[in-house]
Amino acid sequence: MNHFGSGELETAVIQSELCIGCGACVRLCPYFDSYRGKTALLFPCAVEKGRCFAYCPKIEVDLDAITRFLHGKPYDGNPLGHHRGIFIARAGEKVRKQSFQAGGTVTALMVYAFRSGNIRGAVLTNRKGLLPEPRFVTRSADVYRASLSKYTAAPTLSALNEALDKGHGNLGVVGTPCQVTAVSQMRMNPMDKPGFKDPTALVVGLFCTWALDFRRFETFLAGEVPLEKIVKIDIPPPPAQVLEVYLEDGKREFPLDRIRPLVPDTCGYCPDMTAEFADVSVGVLEGRGDRNTLIVRTERGERIAREAEEKGFLVLEEMPRENLEHLQWAAGNKKKRGFLRSREAGKVNGEPGKTLFRLAPECLDGVFQDR
């Protein structure tokens, strides 16, 4: 694995507008900070090999190394990544009385993980007005406060870095595919720290086609609705093709064609729709806004999901073949678009310290073939 420092990270990622503002480099040291969706290097740093570079999901991401670490198998370019099972899911009776978005699967899993002792803390994304706010919580009751979707890029992992700096372990983390990629690289101990122990106990990935630039999104909404009256924001599953803004006195809908220009350019390089490097991945079930798709990926993810089902926190159903086929098609298209753009920009298997992804050339070729 190639290691570089903050100078290379600033040049290759931040100045090149590849940064998604995930927070993986924030709160590691005094040099990086995040403000209203933007990450900046505040002062020069002389460290030649930094955690900031090693954790970043937008530079030198060795897909094969991560996959072998998590699954003991090579990265094969499968649209959905390695997995043990795919289900329709929703929150069970133990949490049904609470409010949450879609089927409530993420909330149910995290609440169960707390109450069962599988995790002792959780890194989540709350909201202060429209602004997504990283949160580290130590009680299951706090999970409900972060249960609504945000749709804007967030520096969530800064809360993880703070928690680790204070000695917390056995953590749950909820994040988007880029955030989950950063977490997987943290878990690989890239700095070869003696006595290192994986600080995570459950990583829940969120399906993501793109995230919105917070500042641009805020400006857009400010011209359309009173920001102080926004209660909730939602993007229903296809075929809706709208963004819904719930207000204290009603609801407004905006066609996604008006929203997509607010997506940062870096999202176009991403090949991962379903958070392939999580323990479990969750998205809204197509055509059913009250249900989730749950992809179980790792042994510990499967164990916790099954325990949650047995204890009444989660309800699992078989995934119909047509839903699975469309999910694979959608994820495959994103993978092709992301790798194609990355390859055209010279960001696949390129110069050390400047490339985005590393993977076997034959695997990359396979992505563009029909599966």
Residue pairs with C-beta under 8 A, 6 or more apart in sequence:
1 54
1 60
1 62
1 65
1 190
2 60
2 352
2 353
3 48
3 49
3 50
3 53
3 54
3 190
3 191
4 48
4 49
4 50
4 53
4 60
4 353
5 45
5 46
5 47
5 48
5 49
5 50
5 52
5 53
6 25
6 31
6 32
6 41
6 44
6 45
6 47
6 50
6 52
6 53
7 44
7 45
8 53
8 59
8 353
9 25
9 41
9 50
9 52
9 53
9 56
9 59
10 41
12 18
12 59
12 353
12 354
13 19
13 56
13 58
13 59
14 39
14 40
14 41
17 264
17 265
17 266
18 58
18 59
18 266
18 269
18 356
19 39
19 58
19 266
20 57
20 58
20 153
20 178
20 211
20 264
20 266
20 267
21 34
21 37
21 38
21 39
21 153
21 154
21 155
22 57
22 153
22 154
22 155
22 156
22 157
22 175
22 176
22 178
22 179
22 182
23 34
23 39
23 134
23 154
23 155
23 156
23 157
23 158
23 159
23 160
23 161
23 179
24 52
24 55
24 56
24 57
24 157
24 161
24 179
24 182
24 186
25 32
25 39
25 51
25 52
25 55
25 56
26 32
26 33
26 34
26 39
26 155
26 157
26 158
26 161
27 158
27 159
27 161
27 162
27 165
28 50
28 51
28 52
28 55
28 161
29 45
29 50
29 52
30 42
30 43
31 41
31 42
31 43
31 44
31 45
31 52
32 39
32 40
32 41
32 42
32 52
33 39
33 40
33 42
34 40
34 155
34 158
36 131
36 214
36 215
37 131
37 152
37 153
37 154
37 155
37 213
37 214
37 215
38 215
39 155
49 191
51 190
51 191
53 59
53 60
54 185
54 190
54 191
55 157
55 182
55 185
55 186
55 190
56 182
56 185
57 178
57 179
57 181
57 182
57 185
58 178
58 266
58 269
58 356
59 353
59 354
59 355
59 356
60 352
60 353
60 355
60 356
60 358
61 181
61 185
61 356
61 357
61 358
62 358
62 359
63 75
63 357
63 358
63 359
64 74
64 75
64 358
64 359
64 360
64 363
65 188
65 358
66 75
66 181
66 184
66 185
66 188
66 277
67 73
67 74
67 75
67 76
67 82
67 277
68 74
68 75
69 184
69 187
69 188
70 82
70 184
70 277
70 297
70 298
71 82
71 297
71 298
73 82
74 360
74 363
75 359
75 360
75 363
76 82
76 363
76 366
77 335
77 359
77 363
77 364
77 366
77 367
78 371
79 273
79 328
79 329
79 331
79 332
79 335
79 371
80 86
80 274
80 276
80 295
80 327
80 328
80 331
81 272
81 274
81 276
81 277
81 295
81 297
82 276
82 297
83 295
83 296
83 297
84 296
84 297
84 298
84 299
84 301
84 302
85 295
85 296
85 302
86 293
86 294
86 295
86 296
86 319
86 324
86 327
87 293
87 294
87 296
87 316
87 317
87 318
87 319
88 285
88 288
88 291
88 292
88 293
88 294
88 316
88 317
88 318
88 319
88 320
88 323
89 103
89 105
89 282
89 291
89 292
89 293
89 294
89 314
89 315
89 316
89 317
90 103
90 104
90 105
90 108
90 290
90 291
90 292
90 314
90 315
91 98
91 100
91 103
91 104
91 105
91 107
91 108
91 313
91 314
91 315
92 108
92 308
92 309
92 311
92 312
92 313
92 314
92 315
93 312
94 108
94 111
94 112
94 311
94 312
94 313
95 104
95 107
95 108
95 111
95 313
96 104
98 104
98 107
98 144
98 147
99 144
99 147
100 106
100 107
100 144
100 147
100 148
101 147
101 148
101 149
101 232
101 234
102 149
102 284
102 285
102 289
102 290
102 291
102 292
103 284
103 285
103 290
103 291
103 292
104 147
104 292
105 282
105 292
105 294
105 314
106 147
106 174
106 204
106 206
106 282
106 292
107 143
107 144
107 147
108 308
108 313
108 314
109 202
109 204
109 280
109 282
109 304
109 305
109 308
109 313
109 314
110 119
110 122
110 124
110 140
110 143
110 172
110 174
110 202
110 204
111 140
111 143
111 144
111 313
112 118
112 304
112 307
112 308
112 311
112 313
112 314
113 119
113 122
113 172
113 201
113 202
113 304
113 308
114 122
114 139
114 140
114 143
114 172
115 140
116 304
116 307
116 311
118 170
118 172
118 201
118 202
118 304
119 170
119 171
119 172
119 201
119 202
120 138
120 168
120 169
120 170
120 171
120 201
121 136
121 137
121 138
121 163
121 168
121 170
121 171
121 172
122 136
122 137
122 138
122 142
122 143
122 171
122 172
122 173
122 174
123 134
123 135
123 136
123 156
123 157
123 159
123 160
123 163
123 171
123 172
123 173
123 174
123 175
124 134
124 135
124 136
124 137
124 142
124 143
124 146
124 156
124 159
124 174
125 132
125 133
125 134
125 135
125 146
125 150
125 154
125 156
125 174
125 175
126 132
126 133
126 134
126 135
126 145
126 146
127 133
127 146
127 148
127 150
129 227
129 228
129 230
130 152
130 214
130 217
130 218
130 221
130 227
130 230
131 214
131 218
132 150
132 152
132 153
132 154
132 155
132 156
132 214
133 154
134 154
134 155
134 156
134 157
134 158
134 159
135 142
135 145
135 146
135 159
136 159
136 160
136 162
136 163
136 168
137 143
137 146
146 174
148 232
148 233
149 233
149 234
149 235
150 233
151 211
151 212
151 217
151 233
151 235
151 243
152 211
152 212
152 213
152 214
152 217
153 211
153 212
153 213
153 214
153 264
154 214
156 174
156 175
156 179
157 175
157 179
157 182
157 183
160 171
160 173
160 183
160 186
160 199
163 171
164 199
168 199
169 197
169 199
169 201
170 199
170 201
171 199
171 200
171 201
172 200
172 201
172 202
172 203
172 204
173 179
173 180
173 183
173 200
173 202
173 203
173 204
174 204
174 206
175 182
175 183
175 203
175 204
175 205
175 206
175 275
175 278
176 205
176 206
176 208
176 211
176 275
177 205
177 206
177 208
177 270
177 272
177 273
177 274
177 275
177 276
177 277
178 208
178 270
178 272
180 203
180 205
180 275
180 276
180 277
180 278
181 272
181 277
183 200
183 203
183 277
184 203
184 277
186 199
187 198
187 199
187 200
189 196
201 300
202 279
202 280
202 300
202 301
202 304
203 277
203 278
203 279
203 280
203 301
204 278
204 279
204 280
204 281
204 282
205 274
205 275
205 276
205 277
205 278
205 280
205 281
205 282
206 275
206 281
206 282
206 283
207 273
207 274
207 275
207 281
207 282
207 283
207 284
207 293
208 270
208 273
208 275
209 273
209 334
210 260
210 263
210 267
210 270
211 263
211 264
211 267
212 259
212 262
212 263
212 264
213 262
213 263
213 264
216 262
217 259
217 262
218 227
220 258
220 259
220 262
221 227
221 230
221 245
224 245
224 252
224 254
225 245
225 247
225 252
226 247
229 247
229 248
229 249
230 245
230 246
230 247
231 246
231 247
231 248
232 245
232 246
233 243
233 244
233 245
233 246
234 243
234 244
234 246
235 242
235 243
235 244
235 256
236 242
236 244
236 284
236 289
237 284
237 285
237 286
237 287
237 288
237 289
238 286
238 287
239 287
241 255
241 256
241 257
242 253
242 254
242 255
242 256
243 253
243 254
243 256
243 259
244 251
244 252
244 253
245 251
245 252
245 253
245 254
268 337
268 338
268 341
269 338
269 341
269 342
269 345
269 347
269 356
270 334
270 338
271 334
271 335
271 336
271 337
271 338
271 339
271 342
271 357
271 367
272 334
272 335
272 338
273 330
273 331
273 334
273 335
274 281
274 283
274 295
274 327
274 331
275 281
276 297
278 297
278 301
279 297
279 298
279 300
279 301
279 304
280 294
280 295
280 296
280 297
280 298
280 301
280 304
280 305
281 294
281 295
281 297
282 292
282 293
282 294
282 295
283 292
283 293
284 291
284 292
284 293
285 291
285 292
285 293
285 323
286 293
286 323
286 326
286 327
293 319
293 323
293 327
294 305
294 316
296 302
296 305
305 314
305 316
308 314
309 315
309 316
328 371
332 371
335 367
336 367
336 368
339 348
339 357
339 364
339 367
339 368
340 368
342 348
342 356
342 357
343 364
346 355
347 354
347 355
347 356
347 357
348 355
348 356
348 357
348 358
348 359
348 364
349 355
349 357
349 358
349 359
349 361
349 364
350 356
